[in-house]
Amino acid sequence: MSLLTIILNILLPPLAVFLKHGLGVTFLISLLLTALGWLPGVIHAFLVNGSR
């Protein structure tokens, strides 16, 4: 995982997921979790972006 990805995971989780996976279910889940609370969005972004 690059430094840019880590920074985006923390600051803008949906953007980090979008850049890695594009538009899709993963992006929508990230967007929803970030809207519900910043921390769930960050955790999801790290889990999704760190797995590949």
DSSP file (Angstrom, degrees, kcal/mol; ACC not computed):
  #  RESIDUE AA STRUCTURE BP1 BP2  ACC     N-H-->O    O-->H-N    N-H-->O    O-->H-N    TCO  KAPPA ALPHA  PHI   PSI    X-CA   Y-CA   Z-CA
    1    1 A M              0   0    0      0, 0.0     2,-0.1     0, 0.0    49,-0.1   0.000 360.0 360.0 360.0 130.3    0.0    0.0    0.0
    2    2 A S     >  -     0   0    0      1,-0.1     4,-2.0     4,-0.0     5,-0.1  -0.320 360.0-112.0 -81.0 164.6    1.5    3.3   -1.0
    3    3 A L  H  > S+     0   0    0      1,-0.2     4,-2.4     2,-0.2     5,-0.2   0.880 118.4  55.0 -62.8 -38.9    1.7    6.4    1.2
    4    4 A L  H  > S+     0   0    0      1,-0.2     4,-2.6     2,-0.2    -1,-0.2   0.903 107.1  50.2 -61.8 -41.6   -0.9    8.2   -1.0
    5    5 A T  H  > S+     0   0    0      2,-0.2     4,-2.5     1,-0.2    -1,-0.2   0.901 110.1  50.3 -63.8 -41.4   -3.4    5.4   -0.5
    6    6 A I  H  X S+     0   0    0     -4,-2.0     4,-1.5     2,-0.2    -2,-0.2   0.925 111.8  47.4 -63.2 -44.7   -2.8    5.5    3.3
    7    7 A I  H  X S+     0   0    0     -4,-2.4     4,-2.8     1,-0.2     5,-0.3   0.919 114.0  47.0 -63.8 -43.8   -3.4    9.2    3.4
    8    8 A L  H  X S+     0   0    0     -4,-2.6     4,-1.9     1,-0.2     8,-0.4   0.869 106.8  58.2 -66.9 -35.5   -6.5    9.0    1.2
    9    9 A N  H  < S+     0   0    0     -4,-2.5    -1,-0.2    -5,-0.2    -2,-0.2   0.870 114.3  38.7 -58.9 -35.9   -7.8    6.1    3.4
   10   10 A I  H  < S+     0   0    0     -4,-1.5    -2,-0.2    -5,-0.2    -1,-0.2   0.916 127.0  31.2 -81.9 -45.8   -7.7    8.4    6.4
   11   11 A L  H  < S+     0   0    0     -4,-2.8    -3,-0.2     1,-0.2    -2,-0.2   0.924 137.0  11.1 -82.8 -46.4   -8.8   11.7    4.8
   12   12 A L     X  +     0   0    0     -4,-1.9     4,-2.0    -5,-0.3     3,-0.5  -0.672  64.6 177.8-136.4  77.9  -11.3   10.6    2.1
   13   13 A P  H  > S+     0   0    0      0, 0.0     4,-2.2     0, 0.0     5,-0.2   0.865  80.4  51.6 -55.1 -43.6  -12.1    6.9    2.4
   14   14 A P  H  > S+     0   0    0      0, 0.0     4,-2.6     0, 0.0     5,-0.2   0.889 109.4  51.3 -63.6 -34.9  -14.6    6.7   -0.6
   15   15 A L  H  > S+     0   0    0     -3,-0.5     4,-2.5     2,-0.2     5,-0.2   0.909 109.0  50.5 -65.8 -41.0  -12.1    8.4   -2.9
   16   16 A A  H  X S+     0   0    0     -4,-2.0     4,-1.3    -8,-0.4    -1,-0.2   0.910 112.9  46.1 -62.5 -42.4   -9.4    5.9   -1.9
   17   17 A V  H  X S+     0   0    0     -4,-2.2     4,-3.0    -5,-0.2     5,-0.5   0.904 112.1  51.9 -67.3 -40.9  -11.8    3.0   -2.6
   18   18 A F  H  X S+     0   0    0     -4,-2.6     4,-2.4     1,-0.2    -2,-0.2   0.915 108.4  50.1 -61.7 -43.9  -12.9    4.5   -5.9
   19   19 A L  H  < S+     0   0    0     -4,-2.5    -1,-0.2     1,-0.2    -2,-0.2   0.822 119.0  38.5 -65.6 -30.1   -9.3    5.0   -7.2
   20   20 A K  H  < S+     0   0    0     -4,-1.3    -2,-0.2    -5,-0.2    -1,-0.2   0.856 135.6  14.7 -86.8 -38.1   -8.5    1.4   -6.3
   21   21 A H  H  < S-     0   0    0     -4,-3.0    -3,-0.2     1,-0.2    -2,-0.2   0.524  92.1-139.2-120.0 -10.0  -11.7   -0.4   -7.3
   22   22 A G     <  -     0   0    0     -4,-2.4     2,-0.3    -5,-0.5     5,-0.3  -0.223  54.6 -24.0  76.9-172.6  -13.8    2.0   -9.4
   23   23 A L  S    S+     0   0    0      4,-0.1     2,-0.3     3,-0.1     3,-0.1  -0.566  94.3  95.0 -75.2 134.9  -17.5    2.5   -9.2
   24   24 A G  S  > S-     0   0    0     -2,-0.3     4,-2.1     1,-0.1     5,-0.2  -0.980  88.6 -51.8 171.2-167.4  -19.3   -0.5   -7.8
   25   25 A V  H  > S+     0   0    0     -2,-0.3     4,-2.5     1,-0.2     5,-0.2   0.880 127.6  55.8 -63.3 -39.6  -20.7   -2.1   -4.7
   26   26 A T  H  > S+     0   0    0      1,-0.2     4,-2.1     2,-0.2    -1,-0.2   0.906 108.9  47.6 -61.6 -41.9  -17.4   -1.6   -2.8
   27   27 A F  H  > S+     0   0    0     -5,-0.3     4,-2.6     2,-0.2    -1,-0.2   0.914 111.5  50.2 -64.7 -43.3  -17.5    2.1   -3.4
   28   28 A L  H  X S+     0   0    0     -4,-2.1     4,-2.5     2,-0.2    -2,-0.2   0.886 110.0  50.2 -64.8 -38.6  -21.1    2.4   -2.4
   29   29 A I  H  X S+     0   0    0     -4,-2.5     4,-2.8     2,-0.2     5,-0.2   0.921 111.6  48.8 -63.6 -43.2  -20.5    0.5    0.8
   30   30 A S  H  X S+     0   0    0     -4,-2.1     4,-2.3    -5,-0.2    -2,-0.2   0.907 111.3  49.7 -63.0 -41.8  -17.6    2.8    1.6
   31   31 A L  H  X S+     0   0    0     -4,-2.6     4,-2.0     2,-0.2    -2,-0.2   0.917 112.8  47.0 -63.3 -43.9  -19.7    5.9    0.8
   32   32 A L  H  X S+     0   0    0     -4,-2.5     4,-2.0     2,-0.2    -2,-0.2   0.926 112.8  48.1 -64.7 -45.7  -22.5    4.7    3.1
   33   33 A L  H  X S+     0   0    0     -4,-2.8     4,-1.7     1,-0.2     8,-0.6   0.883 111.9  49.8 -64.1 -37.8  -20.2    3.8    5.9
   34   34 A T  H  < S+     0   0    0     -4,-2.3    -1,-0.2    -5,-0.2    -2,-0.2   0.868 109.6  51.8 -68.9 -35.3  -18.4    7.2    5.7
   35   35 A A  H  < S+     0   0    0     -4,-2.0    -2,-0.2     1,-0.2    -1,-0.2   0.855 110.6  48.6 -68.1 -33.8  -21.8    9.0    5.7
   36   36 A L  H  < S-     0   0    0     -4,-2.0     2,-0.2     1,-0.3    -2,-0.2   0.810 137.1 -26.8 -74.4 -29.5  -22.8    7.0    8.8
   37   37 A G     X  -     0   0    0     -4,-1.7     4,-1.4    -5,-0.2    -1,-0.3  -0.804  53.3-122.5 177.0 141.1  -19.5    7.9   10.5
   38   38 A W  H  > S+     0   0    0     -2,-0.2     4,-2.1     1,-0.2     5,-0.2   0.904 106.6  55.9 -61.6 -44.0  -16.0    8.7    9.5
   39   39 A L  H  > S+     0   0    0      1,-0.2     4,-2.6     2,-0.2     5,-0.2   0.894 104.4  50.8 -62.4 -44.0  -14.3    5.9   11.5
   40   40 A P  H  > S+     0   0    0      0, 0.0     4,-2.3     0, 0.0    -1,-0.2   0.888 111.0  51.2 -61.1 -35.0  -16.3    3.0    9.9
   41   41 A G  H  X S+     0   0    0     -4,-1.4     4,-2.3    -8,-0.6    -2,-0.2   0.895 110.4  48.2 -65.8 -40.3  -15.5    4.4    6.4
   42   42 A V  H  X S+     0   0    0     -4,-2.1     4,-2.4     2,-0.2     5,-0.2   0.920 111.8  49.1 -66.3 -44.2  -11.8    4.5    7.3
   43   43 A I  H  X S+     0   0    0     -4,-2.6     4,-2.3     1,-0.2    -2,-0.2   0.927 112.7  48.0 -62.1 -44.6  -11.8    1.0    8.7
   44   44 A H  H  X S+     0   0    0     -4,-2.3     4,-2.8    -5,-0.2     5,-0.3   0.911 110.3  52.1 -62.3 -42.7  -13.6   -0.3    5.5
   45   45 A A  H  X S+     0   0    0     -4,-2.3     4,-2.7     1,-0.2     5,-0.3   0.913 110.9  47.0 -62.0 -43.2  -11.2    1.5    3.2
   46   46 A F  H  X S+     0   0    0     -4,-2.4     4,-1.7     2,-0.2    -1,-0.2   0.909 114.0  48.1 -65.3 -40.7   -8.1    0.0    5.0
   47   47 A L  H  X S+     0   0    0     -4,-2.3     4,-0.7    -5,-0.2    -2,-0.2   0.925 117.5  40.6 -64.8 -44.2   -9.7   -3.5    4.9
   48   48 A V  H  < S+     0   0    0     -4,-2.8     3,-0.4     1,-0.2     4,-0.4   0.919 119.9  42.3 -73.2 -44.1  -10.6   -3.3    1.2
   49   49 A N  H  < S+     0   0    0     -4,-2.7     3,-0.4    -5,-0.3    -1,-0.2   0.744 113.5  52.8 -77.9 -22.4   -7.5   -1.5   -0.1
   50   50 A G  H  < S+     0   0    0     -4,-1.7    -1,-0.2    -5,-0.3    -2,-0.2   0.633  95.7  69.4 -84.8 -14.2   -5.1   -3.6    2.0
   51   51 A S     <        0   0    0     -4,-0.7    -1,-0.2    -3,-0.4    -2,-0.2   0.658 360.0 360.0 -81.8 -15.2   -6.5   -6.9    0.8
   52   52 A R              0   0    0     -3,-0.4    -1,-0.2    -4,-0.4    -2,-0.1   0.418 360.0 360.0-114.0 360.0   -5.2   -6.7   -2.8
